[in-house]
């Protein structure tokens, strides 16, 4: 089995590469499952990276798609069950309390579902900020479980296949990418910094909105 150093990865990307190589195809499912439950973990980073590593021969392209889609469905069922068990309002309060997801994103997911109905479960799987949270209102409204699973699998399968495929296509360009690998860690760190900054700004704006509503 190859290591991160064999790919030319160091730092954070090297750690991620070693984790994926150690866990194998199932590891992608584990990461996607966590991404569903903790939306700030971006599948837009995890899946293309896994697709890229598949070109080394350690990961299998078809199994990556299978495990990532299965994990998406299982994670969605957890949130569906939460919405069905405690209701939408309470589920939103509980998840917003963790500070891992903004109240705005939770409300947007609920609004998306109520506006577009069950088809939003299919399309919403391909929309960042909506794809995980759409399961809460679906569960609260008792969307038929078979339809929920089918639409989740189709939407997630298309999205996962696209991202993994992009990474696999890049993985065939080793000579070109080697020139830029030294900058990859800085790109990842920059993306994390931007994500944290956006999260903090949104928290401040949400707090101000609550204060303004309370004083009105």
N, C-alpha and C positions, 0 to 999 in steps of 0.2 A: 504494500500500500504506500502511495506517495504521501509526502508531507507538504506543509505550506512552503517550506524552503524549495522543494522541487518545482513548485509553480512560480517561485519568485516573490511570494507574498511575505510580508513582515508585519509587525505591529498588530493592530486590531483585525485587519483583513487576514493576516496569517493565523490568528487565533480562530477566527470563524472558519477558515478553510480546514484547520486541523479538527475542529469539532465536527464538521460535516463529514470529513473523511473517516473519523473515528466511529461515528454513529451509522454511517452508510445512508442508504436511501430512506430508512425509517427516520433518521435524524431530521430530514426535511419535514416529515409529518409532525414531529415534535415541535419544531420551530413554528410551523404554520398554525398548529393548535394554539400555541402561546400567542401568536399574532392575532388570532380571532378573539381571544379573551383579553388581550392587552393591546388594543389597536395601535398605540405608538410604535410598536415593533413593526417596521414596514415590510410587507411582502414584496414590495417593489425593489428591495435590496436583497432579501433572502433568496427569492426564486431565481432571478437572473444569475446570481452568484452560484447557486447549485447547478444551474444549467451549464454554466461555464466549466465547472469542475467535472461535469459528466464527460467532457471531451478527453479527460485524462484516462478514462476507463475504470475509475474507481466507483463511479456512480452511474446508474442506468437511467437513461432518459425516460423511458416508459414508466419505470417504477417511481421516479420522482413525481411524475404527473399523477400517478395512482395514489401514492401516499399523501401528497399535498392536498388532493381533492378529498380524500377520505377524512383527513384531519380537519379540513374546512367544514365538512358536514357534521362531524362529531362536535367541534367547537360551537357551531351554530346551534346544535341541539341543546347544548348546555345553556346558552342564552335564551333559547326558545322556552326551555323548561323553567328558567327563572321568571320570565315574563308571565308564563301561564300560572306559576305558583303564587306569586305575590302581587301581580298586576303591574301595569305599565308605570304608573306614578311612583310606586314604591321602588321598583327595579331601577328607575332612573335616579332616584335619590340615593340608593345604595351605591350604584356605580359612580355617580358624580362625587360621592364622599371619598372615594379612593384617590381622587385627583389625577387618575391615570387617563381619564377621558373628560373632555369639557362638556359642560351642560348644554352648550350650543350644539355640539355634535349629536348628543343624545336626543335632543328635541328635533334636530333635523332628520335623524333616522326615523323617528316616530311620524313626523309630518310627511316624509316621503312615502311611508307605507300607507298612511291613511288617504293620501292623495291618489296613489296609483294602484292600490290594492295588491293582490297576491303577485302580480307580475313584477312588482318592485323588488321582490325577493330574488328574481332571476336577474334583472338588470342591475339592481343595487350591489350585487356581488362584485361588479367591476368598477365601482365608484368609491374611491378612498373616502374615509370618514362616514360612509353609509353602510358598506358591505357587512361589517360585523354587527353593528347596532340595529340593523333592520330586523334581526331575529327577536328582539325584545317585544316590539308591537305585534309581530306575527304570533308570538306565543300568547301575549295578553289577549289578542282577539281570537284565539283558538283556531288559527288557520289550519285546515286539514293537514295532518302530519305527513301523509304520503306526498301531497303536492309540495309542501314545504321542503321535504328532503329532495324531491326530484328537481325543483327549481334551484335549490342551493347547489346540488351536484352539477347541474348544467352550467349555471353562471360561474361557479368557482372553477369548474373544470376548464372552461374557456379562458378565464383570466389566468389561471395557473399555467396552462399550456402556452399561452402567449408569452408570459414572462420567462418561463423556463426555456422556451424556444429562442427568445432573443439572446439569453445568456449562452445557450449552446452555439448559436451562430457566431457570437463573439469569441467563443472558445476555439474556433477553427483558425483564428487570426493571431496565433501565438507570437509570431515575429513582430507584428505591428504593436501588440499590446505590451511586450516586454519593455519597449522604450518608455512606456508611461506608468509601469507598475510602481515606480518609486513615488509617484504622486497620488496613488490611489488612497493611501491612508489619510492624506490631507483632505481629499474630497469627502471621505467618510466622516472624518472629524468635523469638517465644515457643515455637513448635512445634519449631524447630531446637534451642533451648536445652534443652527437655524431652527431646528425643530423645538429645542428647549426654549429659545427666545420667543417663538410663536406661542408656545404653551403658556409661558409667563404672561405675555401681553394679553392673551385671551382671558386668563384668570383675572387680571386687573380690570379689564373691560367688563367682564361678567359681574365682578364685585361692585363696580360703579353702577351698573344697571340695577342690581338688587337694591343698593342704597337709594338710588333715585326713585325706584318704584315704592320703596318703603316710606320715603319722605313726601311723596306726591299726595 
